[in-house]
C-alpha cells in the first residue's frame, strides 16, 4: 500500500488563485536574486547582495546592502564597503592592518607568445599534460595565489615561498584560506598535483604555512579525498570537511576537528553527508547543513559531548541553503522553497516549537512580486521501487489544479548525478514555472541522491543505466496511476546526468513518453571520456577508460549503459540543448545526439548556445531556453 504525505504548502492555491497571475519566464527573470555575504564585526548587521536581471541589456544589476539582524529597511552600501567589512584581516595586531587576498598569477608558459615573443598575435596554445581546460575556461598558465596585503597596498605572494610546487592556491575560493588564531600562520587548501595527475585526483589537503620561517606542514596528510573549508573556533580548534576516497567527488563529507594534534571525525557514525558548516560563537557547537528526506536542513553537533551525532534543528518543506552568520542567539541563514527564491531568515536558537527551531523572514526583496504570483501545490510521495525500497519524490501541481481534469505530466531527471532533489529554487529548471504552464511534475530522489543514507547515495556509481533508470520508470508509472494524469501526454526532461537519463530512457521507455528534452547530457560515454576535463569523475562513475577490456565495471558501462548503443530504439521526439563552452560535458555530446536523431528521421530540434557553459547564465539566453522548452512541450504533448 502506498503512503502519501500531504503537505500544507500551497493548499489555498489548489482551491483559489483569484487575483494572482501564473508565473511566466518573464516574471521569473524579473525576480531579485538575494545572496547573504556575512555579518558585520559588531554583529548588528547582515551584509548581502541583490542581483537583478536586465533583460534588455542582457546583464545583471548588482547592489549591496546591510540589513539589521533584528529587522528593518535595507541600507545601500558600496562594494568597497562590503570588501572592507569582510576582509580577512590578521588577528595579530603587532603586524598592523594586513589582510589575505587571492589573485591570478602567470605561472607557466602556454600561449604561443610565451614561447616565442615575436609571435604576439599567435592564437596557439601548447600543452604537455592534461588540465588544459576546466569548466568553461582554457588554461593559459595563470593560477590563483594567496597574498598578504598591507595597509599601503603592498602585496607578498605567499606561494613563492612554498617548498613544493603547487600552482593553484587556494583550491576553491576565499573560504579555502584563513589566518591561524594568533595571526602567525596561514592555512590554505590546495591540490598539490599538476597536469594529468591533477585531473585524475580529488586529493586536496590543508596546509599550514608558518610566516616566520615560510615552512609549510600538511595538516591532512594521508587523508586521500577532498579536505576543504577550514575554520577555527573561538577556542582555536580547527574544523574542516573531509571525504575519504580519492577520485569520488560525491563521497560522504565528514566533519573533522583537530584537537591536541588528534584528528577527530565528529560524523563518523552518521549515515549522512555534510554540505556546509559554521562554528557557534562560543566554540562548543558546530551548526551544519545537510540533506534529509528531500530537503536541506540545519543540524547541530555538540563538539565535546559524548554523542557527536548531528541533531536536526529545523524541519519543513523548505531548504536552509546556507548559514550566513551568527549574532547573539540569532542565526542568519538563506531559505528557499519551490515557490520562493532565496531570502534571508533568522533562527532564534533558544526558541523551539514542537521540537524544532522556527525561521523568521528577514529580507523581503521579492515579497511584492510573489503577492501577484500564484503558488503551486506540492506533495511528497513515497514510491515502491523494483527492488522493494521506498523512494521519496516531490509532486508539483499547477496552481489551479483540478483533480477532475487530466494533465500532461513531466518526469524530472536530476543531474549530478549525486545532487539532492530538494526544495531548491532554480531560475532555469523551475518547477513552479513548469507547473504554471499546466504540467504536473514528478521529481524523484532516485538512487544516487543524498539525504537517504550513504548506501543509497553510492548505489549509482558504476550503475548509471541500471537501478536509477528503473527508479525513474517506477516514478512515472506510479504517478500515471492517478486519474488526473493524462497517460497519453507524458514527457521526461533533465540536464547533465539528467540529460544522460533522457538519452538512455529514449532507448528503453517502451512507448511511455511522448516527448523528451535533454540539456547538456552525456550521449556517448567513450567520446565523453576522451574530451571531459575531470577524469576522476568518469573513472569513479563509469569505472575507468574504455580501453581497459578486463575492467568489467567499465565495459558494462560502455557497452550496456551507453546511450549511443541504444540509438536504434529511439522513436520519440526529442529537443537537445547544449552549450559551446561546456567542457564538463563537451558540446560533441549534443551534436552526436542531434545528428543521430535527424538521420533516423525522429522529430528533433537542437538549441545551441556557443557562449554558455554547463549552465545558461545570460538573461536573454535564459528566456530563449525557457520559451523553446515550453514551445517544444506544447507541440509534442498536444
KEKERO-873109 format. One line per field, with one value per residue (C-alpha): x, y, z; residue in three letters. Coordinates in Angstrom, 1 decimal. Example, Ala and Ser with C-alpha at 12.3 -4.5 7.8 and 13.67 -1.06 7.14 Angstrom:
REM residues 2
xx	12.3 13.7
yy	-4.5 -1.1
zz	7.8 7.1
code	ALA SER
END
This chain:
REM residues 638
xx	0.0 1.3 2.0 1.1 2.3 0.1 1.6 0.1 2.2 0.1 -3.2 -5.0 -3.6 -5.2 -8.5 -8.4 -5.8 -8.2 -6.3 -3.0 -1.2 0.6 4.4 5.9 9.5 9.4 8.2 10.8 13.6 12.4 12.9 15.7 18.4 19.4 22.7 23.9 27.5 28.2 27.8 29.4 32.1 29.8 27.2 24.5 24.0 23.9 25.6 24.0 24.0 21.0 21.4 18.5 18.5 18.4 17.0 17.3 21.0 21.5 23.2 22.7 22.4 24.1 23.6 24.9 23.1 23.4 20.3 19.9 19.8 16.7 15.0 14.4 14.9 17.9 20.6 22.5 26.3 29.1 31.0 34.2 32.4 31.4 35.0 36.3 33.9 34.5 38.3 40.5 42.5 45.2 44.3 47.9 47.7 51.5 51.6 49.4 46.5 47.3 44.9 44.8 43.6 44.0 44.5 45.7 49.4 51.1 53.0 53.5 54.2 51.2 50.5 52.5 53.8 55.0 57.5 58.1 57.7 57.8 54.6 52.4 49.2 49.5 46.4 48.0 48.4 50.9 50.2 52.4 49.9 46.1 44.4 44.4 40.9 38.4 34.6 34.4 37.9 41.1 44.3 46.6 49.2 47.5 46.6 45.3 47.8 47.3 48.9 49.4 48.5 49.4 47.7 49.6 48.6 51.9 51.5 53.5 52.9 52.9 53.1 56.6 57.9 56.5 58.8 56.8 55.4 51.7 50.4 46.8 46.2 43.5 41.7 38.4 37.5 38.3 36.7 39.8 42.4 42.4 44.6 45.6 44.1 47.5 48.0 51.4 50.4 48.1 46.1 45.2 43.6 45.3 45.5 49.3 49.2 49.6 48.8 47.5 47.7 45.5 42.6 42.8 42.5 40.3 43.0 43.2 44.9 45.0 48.5 49.7 52.3 54.5 55.1 58.2 60.0 58.0 57.9 54.6 53.0 50.4 47.7 45.7 48.5 47.2 43.6 43.1 39.9 38.7 39.7 38.2 36.7 39.0 37.5 38.8 36.6 36.7 39.0 41.3 40.2 40.4 37.5 37.2 35.2 36.7 35.9 37.7 38.3 40.4 38.5 35.0 33.7 30.3 31.8 30.4 31.5 32.5 33.1 36.5 38.2 41.9 42.2 45.5 47.0 44.5 42.0 38.5 35.7 32.6 30.2 31.9 28.8 26.3 24.6 24.5 26.8 27.6 27.0 28.4 29.0 29.9 31.2 28.9 30.1 31.1 33.0 31.2 28.9 29.0 26.0 25.8 23.5 22.8 20.2 17.4 14.2 14.2 15.1 18.2 18.0 20.0 21.7 23.9 26.9 27.8 31.6 32.6 29.6 29.7 27.5 28.6 25.8 24.3 20.8 18.3 17.2 14.8 12.1 9.7 9.0 11.9 15.7 18.0 20.6 23.4 24.5 25.4 26.5 25.5 24.5 23.9 21.1 20.2 21.5 21.1 20.5 19.3 16.0 14.1 11.4 9.9 7.6 10.0 13.5 16.1 15.7 17.4 15.9 16.8 16.6 16.3 18.5 16.5 13.0 11.8 8.3 7.3 10.9 12.3 13.5 11.4 12.5 11.6 11.9 14.4 14.7 11.7 13.1 10.6 7.5 5.6 6.3 5.1 1.9 0.9 2.2 0.1 1.8 1.8 0.7 3.5 3.2 5.6 5.1 6.6 7.1 7.9 10.9 11.5 13.9 11.3 12.7 10.7 11.7 10.9 9.5 8.1 5.0 4.3 0.8 -0.5 -1.8 -5.3 -5.1 -8.5 -8.4 -11.3 -9.2 -6.4 -2.9 0.2 2.9 6.7 9.3 12.2 15.5 18.1 21.7 24.9 24.4 24.5 22.7 19.5 16.1 15.3 13.1 15.6 14.5 16.1 15.9 16.0 14.8 12.0 9.2 6.8 7.1 6.6 3.5 2.2 2.5 -0.1 2.1 2.2 5.9 7.2 10.7 12.0 15.0 16.2 19.2 22.3 20.9 22.0 19.8 18.6 21.7 25.2 24.4 21.5 23.8 26.6 24.4 24.5 28.3 29.1 25.3 24.2 21.8 20.7 18.7 18.5 16.7 14.3 13.7 12.7 10.3 8.8 8.2 6.4 4.4 3.3 2.1 0.4 -2.0 -3.6 -6.9 -5.7 -2.6 -3.1 -1.1 -1.1 0.9 3.9 7.3 10.7 13.2 16.7 20.2 23.8 23.3 19.6 20.4 22.1 19.0 16.9 19.1 19.1 15.4 14.7 16.0 14.2 11.0 8.7 6.3 5.7 6.8 5.7 8.4 12.0 14.2 17.9 20.2 24.0 23.5 26.1 25.3 28.4 30.4 33.5 33.9 32.9 35.9 38.2 37.0 35.8 38.2 37.8 38.7 38.5 34.7 34.5 36.9 34.7 31.3 31.8 34.5 37.5 38.7 37.0 40.2 40.5 39.0 39.4 37.6 34.2 32.5 33.8 33.0 29.4 29.1 30.4 28.5 25.3 24.8 26.0 23.0 24.6 24.3 20.5 20.0 18.2 15.4 14.8 11.4 10.2 10.5 13.5 14.8 18.5 20.2 23.9 26.5 29.6 31.7 30.6 33.9 32.5 30.1 31.6 29.4 30.1 27.7 24.8 25.9 26.2 22.7 21.1 22.8 21.6 18.0 17.9 19.3 16.9 14.0 13.0 11.4 14.1 15.5 18.9 19.2 22.9 24.4 28.0 28.8 27.2 28.8 27.1 24.6 22.7 23.6 22.7 19.2 18.2 19.6 17.7 14.4 15.2 15.9 12.5 10.5 12.0 11.4 7.7 7.1 8.5 6.3 3.2 4.0 4.8 2.4 -0.8
yy	0.0 3.4 6.0 9.6 12.6 15.6 19.0 22.3 24.1 25.7 24.4 27.6 27.8 24.4 25.9 29.6 31.7 34.6 37.9 36.2 35.5 32.4 32.5 33.1 33.1 36.9 37.2 34.7 36.7 39.9 38.4 39.6 37.2 37.6 36.3 36.6 37.5 37.7 39.5 42.8 42.6 44.2 41.6 44.2 43.9 41.2 42.0 40.9 41.4 41.6 40.8 41.7 40.6 43.3 41.5 44.5 44.9 41.1 41.7 41.8 44.8 44.1 46.1 45.7 46.3 45.9 44.9 45.0 41.5 42.3 43.6 46.9 48.6 47.5 50.2 50.5 50.2 50.2 47.2 48.7 48.9 45.2 44.3 46.3 44.7 41.2 41.4 38.7 41.0 39.4 38.9 39.7 43.4 43.6 43.2 46.2 46.2 43.4 41.1 37.9 38.1 35.9 36.9 35.3 34.9 33.8 30.7 28.5 29.2 28.1 30.7 30.9 34.3 32.8 30.7 33.0 36.7 37.7 35.7 38.2 37.5 33.7 32.1 28.7 27.1 24.3 21.7 18.8 17.3 17.4 20.1 22.1 23.4 23.4 24.0 26.8 28.3 27.3 27.1 29.9 29.2 31.5 30.3 31.8 32.6 33.8 37.1 39.2 42.9 45.7 48.9 50.7 48.1 46.3 42.6 39.5 36.2 33.6 30.8 31.8 30.6 27.1 24.1 22.2 23.1 23.8 26.3 26.7 28.1 28.2 25.2 26.9 30.5 32.7 30.0 27.9 30.1 31.6 33.0 31.0 32.4 34.1 35.5 33.9 31.2 30.9 27.8 27.1 24.3 23.1 20.0 19.5 18.0 19.4 18.4 14.9 13.9 16.9 15.8 12.2 13.1 14.8 14.7 18.2 18.9 21.7 23.2 25.4 28.0 29.5 33.1 33.5 30.5 30.2 26.4 24.5 21.5 19.2 19.0 16.4 14.2 10.6 11.8 10.9 12.7 16.3 18.2 21.7 24.6 25.1 27.1 27.9 28.0 30.8 28.5 27.9 24.4 23.7 22.1 21.1 18.9 15.7 13.0 9.6 8.3 9.8 10.3 10.3 13.9 12.7 10.7 11.1 14.6 14.2 16.9 16.8 18.7 18.8 18.7 18.3 17.2 14.4 14.2 13.5 12.6 14.0 12.5 9.1 7.2 9.4 7.9 11.2 13.8 17.5 20.2 23.2 24.2 27.1 27.1 28.6 31.8 30.0 27.3 24.5 23.5 23.4 24.2 22.4 22.0 18.5 16.9 14.9 13.5 15.8 19.0 20.7 21.4 22.9 20.4 20.9 18.9 19.0 19.0 18.0 15.8 12.0 11.7 13.9 12.7 15.8 16.6 18.2 21.7 22.7 20.8 21.8 22.0 24.3 24.3 26.0 26.6 28.4 29.7 33.4 34.1 34.4 37.4 36.5 33.9 34.6 32.5 34.2 31.8 31.6 29.9 28.9 26.5 25.6 28.5 31.1 32.3 32.6 35.3 35.9 34.4 34.4 31.4 32.1 29.3 29.5 29.2 25.7 24.8 21.2 20.2 22.3 25.9 28.2 30.6 34.3 36.1 39.0 40.2 40.9 41.7 39.5 39.8 42.2 40.1 36.9 38.5 38.6 35.1 32.0 29.3 25.6 22.8 20.5 17.0 14.3 10.9 7.6 5.2 1.5 0.7 -2.5 -3.8 -3.2 0.1 3.2 6.2 9.7 12.1 15.6 16.2 19.7 20.7 23.6 26.5 25.9 22.2 20.4 16.6 16.1 17.1 15.4 17.0 16.3 15.2 15.6 13.3 15.4 13.7 15.2 15.8 15.5 12.6 12.9 16.1 16.0 16.9 19.2 22.4 24.2 27.2 27.3 30.1 27.6 24.2 25.9 23.6 26.4 27.6 24.2 23.6 27.1 26.2 23.4 20.4 18.1 17.4 14.4 14.7 11.5 11.2 8.2 6.0 8.1 11.2 12.3 12.6 9.0 7.3 6.7 3.4 5.0 7.7 5.3 2.9 4.9 4.7 2.1 1.6 4.6 2.7 0.2 0.8 4.6 4.1 1.6 4.1 6.7 4.3 3.4 7.1 7.8 4.6 5.3 8.9 7.7 5.6 8.8 9.7 13.3 12.2 12.0 8.8 9.8 13.0 12.1 13.7 13.5 16.3 16.7 18.1 16.7 13.2 14.1 14.7 11.3 9.8 11.3 9.8 6.4 6.4 7.2 3.7 1.8 3.6 1.3 4.0 5.5 9.0 11.3 13.9 14.3 17.3 16.7 19.6 19.1 15.3 12.6 10.7 8.7 7.6 6.8 10.3 11.8 10.1 11.5 15.1 15.9 17.7 16.0 12.4 11.3 11.7 9.2 6.8 6.6 6.9 4.9 2.6 3.8 4.2 2.4 0.6 -1.4 -4.6 -6.6 -3.9 -5.4 -2.3 0.0 -2.4 -2.8 1.0 1.5 -1.4 -1.7 1.7 3.8 5.7 5.6 1.8 2.1 4.7 2.1 2.0 5.8 6.7 9.7 13.5 15.0 18.5 18.7 21.7 22.2 25.0 25.5 26.4 23.3 21.4 19.2 17.5 18.8 20.0 17.0 15.0 17.2 17.3 13.5 13.0 15.5 14.0 10.5 11.7 13.6 10.8 8.3 10.6 11.4 14.8 16.7 20.2 21.5 24.6 25.6 28.3 29.0 31.3 29.3 26.6 23.7 26.3 29.0 32.3 35.2 36.7 36.6 33.1 32.1 33.4 31.7 28.5 28.6 29.7 26.9 24.4 25.1 25.6 22.1 20.6 22.2 20.9 17.3 16.8 18.0
zz	0.0 -0.9 1.7 0.9 2.8 2.2 2.8 3.7 1.2 -1.4 -0.1 -0.8 -4.3 -5.1 -4.4 -5.3 -7.1 -7.8 -8.1 -8.8 -12.1 -13.2 -13.2 -16.6 -17.9 -18.0 -14.4 -13.3 -14.9 -13.2 -9.7 -7.4 -6.5 -2.9 -1.5 2.1 2.4 6.1 9.4 10.3 13.0 15.6 14.8 14.3 10.5 7.9 4.6 1.3 -2.4 -4.7 -8.4 -10.8 -14.4 -17.0 -20.0 -22.3 -21.7 -21.3 -18.0 -14.2 -12.0 -8.6 -5.5 -2.0 1.4 5.1 7.0 10.8 12.1 14.1 11.0 9.3 6.0 3.9 3.8 0.5 0.8 -1.7 -2.9 -1.4 2.0 1.7 0.9 3.9 6.3 5.1 4.6 6.1 8.4 10.6 14.2 15.1 15.9 16.0 12.3 11.6 9.2 6.9 5.1 3.0 -0.6 -3.7 -7.2 -10.5 -11.3 -14.5 -13.6 -16.7 -20.4 -22.5 -25.2 -28.4 -27.4 -24.1 -26.1 -29.0 -28.1 -31.8 -32.4 -30.5 -32.5 -32.5 -31.1 -30.4 -27.0 -26.2 -23.6 -22.4 -20.0 -19.2 -17.2 -20.4 -19.7 -16.9 -16.7 -19.3 -19.4 -21.2 -19.1 -20.1 -17.4 -14.9 -11.4 -8.2 -5.4 -1.8 -1.0 2.1 1.5 3.9 4.6 1.8 -0.7 -0.9 -1.7 -1.0 -2.8 -0.2 -2.7 -3.8 -0.5 -0.7 -0.5 -3.1 -6.5 -6.4 -8.9 -7.7 -4.2 -2.9 -4.3 -4.2 -3.2 -0.2 2.0 1.5 3.1 6.7 9.4 12.4 15.6 16.5 13.0 12.7 10.3 7.2 6.3 2.7 0.7 -2.4 -4.6 -4.7 -8.1 -11.6 -15.2 -15.8 -12.1 -11.3 -13.4 -12.1 -8.4 -5.8 -3.1 -1.7 1.6 4.1 4.6 7.4 6.4 9.2 8.1 10.2 8.6 5.4 6.1 5.4 7.1 5.6 8.3 6.5 5.2 4.5 4.1 0.4 -0.7 -0.6 2.5 2.4 4.3 7.3 10.2 13.7 16.7 19.3 21.3 18.4 17.5 13.7 11.9 8.2 5.8 4.5 2.0 2.5 -1.0 -3.8 -7.1 -5.6 -5.6 -4.2 -1.3 2.2 3.5 7.2 9.7 11.4 14.2 15.1 18.9 20.7 17.4 17.0 14.1 15.3 12.9 14.5 12.0 11.5 12.7 11.0 7.9 6.0 4.4 5.3 2.8 4.8 8.4 10.8 14.4 17.1 18.7 21.9 20.1 21.8 18.9 15.1 13.0 9.7 6.7 5.4 3.1 4.6 3.0 0.0 1.8 3.2 6.9 9.8 12.3 15.3 16.6 20.3 19.7 23.2 24.1 24.4 21.3 18.4 16.0 14.4 15.7 13.4 14.4 11.6 9.7 7.0 3.3 2.5 2.2 4.6 1.9 3.7 7.1 6.7 10.3 14.0 16.1 19.7 19.8 16.2 13.4 9.9 7.1 3.5 2.9 -0.2 -1.5 -4.8 -4.7 -3.5 -4.4 -1.6 1.1 4.4 7.5 11.2 13.6 17.3 18.8 22.1 20.8 19.8 18.6 18.6 18.9 16.1 15.6 13.6 10.9 10.7 7.3 7.5 3.9 1.6 -1.8 -3.7 -1.5 -3.7 -6.8 -5.0 -3.9 -7.6 -8.5 -7.8 -5.9 -6.8 -4.6 -3.5 -2.2 -1.1 -2.5 -1.4 -4.3 -4.1 -6.4 -8.3 -5.6 -2.9 -1.5 -0.6 -2.8 -2.0 -4.7 -5.0 -7.0 -8.1 -9.3 -11.4 -9.2 -10.5 -10.2 -10.5 -9.7 -12.0 -15.0 -16.8 -17.1 -19.1 -16.7 -16.7 -15.2 -14.0 -14.1 -11.7 -12.6 -10.5 -10.6 -6.8 -6.1 -4.0 -5.4 -2.6 -2.2 -4.4 -6.5 -9.9 -12.4 -15.2 -14.0 -12.1 -11.0 -10.2 -13.8 -15.3 -13.2 -14.0 -17.7 -17.0 -16.3 -13.3 -12.4 -10.6 -9.3 -7.7 -5.4 -7.3 -6.5 -6.2 -4.4 -0.9 2.2 2.3 3.7 2.3 0.7 -1.3 -2.5 -3.5 -5.5 -8.7 -9.3 -11.9 -12.5 -14.4 -16.7 -14.1 -10.9 -11.3 -14.6 -13.1 -10.3 -12.9 -14.6 -11.2 -10.6 -13.8 -13.7 -10.1 -10.8 -14.0 -12.0 -10.8 -12.6 -13.2 -15.1 -18.9 -19.7 -23.4 -22.6 -20.6 -21.1 -19.5 -19.0 -17.5 -17.6 -17.2 -15.8 -16.2 -19.9 -20.0 -18.4 -21.2 -23.9 -22.1 -21.4 -25.1 -25.8 -23.1 -22.2 -24.3 -25.5 -22.1 -23.2 -26.0 -25.6 -24.3 -23.5 -22.8 -21.8 -21.7 -21.5 -21.9 -25.1 -25.9 -22.9 -24.9 -26.5 -23.2 -21.6 -24.2 -24.0 -20.5 -18.2 -14.8 -15.5 -11.9 -12.3 -15.2 -13.5 -10.4 -12.0 -15.2 -13.9 -15.9 -19.5 -22.4 -23.5 -20.3 -21.6 -18.4 -16.4 -16.0 -14.5 -17.2 -20.0 -18.7 -18.7 -22.2 -23.7 -21.7 -20.2 -23.1 -24.7 -28.2 -28.1 -27.9 -30.7 -32.9 -30.2 -30.4 -31.8 -29.7 -30.4 -28.6 -28.0 -27.5 -25.8 -25.3 -24.6 -26.6 -23.5 -21.7 -21.0 -18.4 -20.8 -24.1 -27.0 -29.2 -27.0 -28.1 -31.7 -31.9 -30.3 -32.7 -35.8 -34.8 -34.2 -37.5 -39.6 -38.0 -39.0 -35.5 -34.8 -33.2 -32.6 -31.4 -29.3 -29.2 -27.1 -28.3 -25.4 -22.5 -20.3 -18.4 -17.3 -19.1 -17.4 -19.6 -19.2 -22.9 -23.3 -20.3 -21.7 -25.1 -23.2 -21.5 -24.4 -26.5 -23.7 -23.4 -27.1 -27.7 -25.0 -26.4 -29.8 -28.7 -25.8 -27.5
code	UNK UNK UNK UNK UNK UNK UNK UNK UNK UNK UNK UNK UNK UNK UNK UNK UNK UNK UNK UNK UNK UNK UNK UNK UNK UNK UNK UNK UNK UNK UNK UNK UNK UNK UNK UNK UNK UNK UNK UNK UNK UNK UNK UNK UNK UNK UNK UNK UNK UNK UNK UNK UNK UNK UNK UNK UNK UNK UNK UNK UNK UNK UNK UNK UNK UNK UNK UNK UNK UNK UNK UNK UNK UNK UNK UNK UNK UNK UNK UNK UNK UNK UNK UNK UNK UNK UNK UNK UNK UNK UNK UNK UNK UNK UNK UNK UNK UNK UNK UNK UNK UNK UNK UNK UNK UNK UNK UNK UNK UNK UNK UNK UNK UNK UNK UNK UNK UNK UNK UNK UNK UNK UNK UNK UNK UNK UNK UNK UNK UNK UNK UNK UNK UNK UNK UNK UNK UNK UNK UNK UNK UNK UNK UNK UNK UNK UNK UNK UNK UNK UNK UNK UNK UNK UNK UNK UNK UNK UNK UNK UNK UNK UNK UNK UNK UNK UNK UNK UNK UNK UNK UNK UNK UNK UNK UNK UNK UNK UNK UNK UNK UNK UNK UNK UNK UNK UNK UNK UNK UNK UNK UNK UNK UNK UNK UNK UNK UNK UNK UNK UNK UNK UNK UNK UNK UNK UNK UNK UNK UNK UNK UNK UNK UNK UNK UNK UNK UNK UNK UNK UNK UNK UNK UNK UNK UNK UNK UNK UNK UNK UNK UNK UNK UNK UNK UNK UNK UNK UNK UNK UNK UNK UNK UNK UNK UNK UNK UNK UNK UNK UNK UNK UNK UNK UNK UNK UNK UNK UNK UNK UNK UNK UNK UNK UNK UNK UNK UNK UNK UNK UNK UNK UNK UNK UNK UNK UNK UNK UNK UNK UNK UNK UNK UNK UNK UNK UNK UNK UNK UNK UNK UNK UNK UNK UNK UNK UNK UNK UNK UNK UNK UNK UNK UNK UNK UNK UNK UNK UNK UNK UNK UNK UNK UNK UNK UNK UNK UNK UNK UNK UNK UNK UNK UNK UNK UNK UNK UNK UNK UNK UNK UNK UNK UNK UNK UNK UNK UNK UNK UNK UNK UNK UNK UNK UNK UNK UNK UNK UNK UNK UNK UNK UNK UNK UNK UNK UNK UNK UNK UNK UNK UNK UNK UNK UNK UNK UNK UNK UNK UNK UNK UNK UNK UNK UNK UNK UNK UNK UNK UNK UNK UNK UNK UNK UNK UNK UNK UNK UNK UNK UNK UNK UNK UNK UNK UNK UNK UNK UNK UNK UNK UNK UNK UNK UNK UNK UNK UNK UNK UNK UNK UNK UNK UNK UNK UNK UNK UNK UNK UNK UNK UNK UNK UNK UNK UNK UNK UNK UNK UNK UNK UNK UNK UNK UNK UNK UNK UNK UNK UNK UNK UNK UNK UNK UNK UNK UNK UNK UNK UNK UNK UNK UNK UNK UNK UNK UNK UNK UNK UNK UNK UNK UNK UNK UNK UNK UNK UNK UNK UNK UNK UNK UNK UNK UNK UNK UNK UNK UNK UNK UNK UNK UNK UNK UNK UNK UNK UNK UNK UNK UNK UNK UNK UNK UNK UNK UNK UNK UNK UNK UNK UNK UNK UNK UNK UNK UNK UNK UNK UNK UNK UNK UNK UNK UNK UNK UNK UNK UNK UNK UNK UNK UNK UNK UNK UNK UNK UNK UNK UNK UNK UNK UNK UNK UNK UNK UNK UNK UNK UNK UNK UNK UNK UNK UNK UNK UNK UNK UNK UNK UNK UNK UNK UNK UNK UNK UNK UNK UNK UNK UNK UNK UNK UNK UNK UNK UNK UNK UNK UNK UNK UNK UNK UNK UNK UNK UNK UNK UNK UNK UNK UNK UNK UNK UNK UNK UNK UNK UNK UNK UNK UNK UNK UNK UNK UNK UNK UNK UNK UNK UNK UNK UNK UNK UNK UNK UNK UNK UNK UNK UNK UNK UNK UNK UNK UNK UNK UNK UNK UNK UNK UNK UNK UNK UNK UNK UNK UNK UNK UNK UNK UNK UNK UNK UNK UNK UNK UNK
END
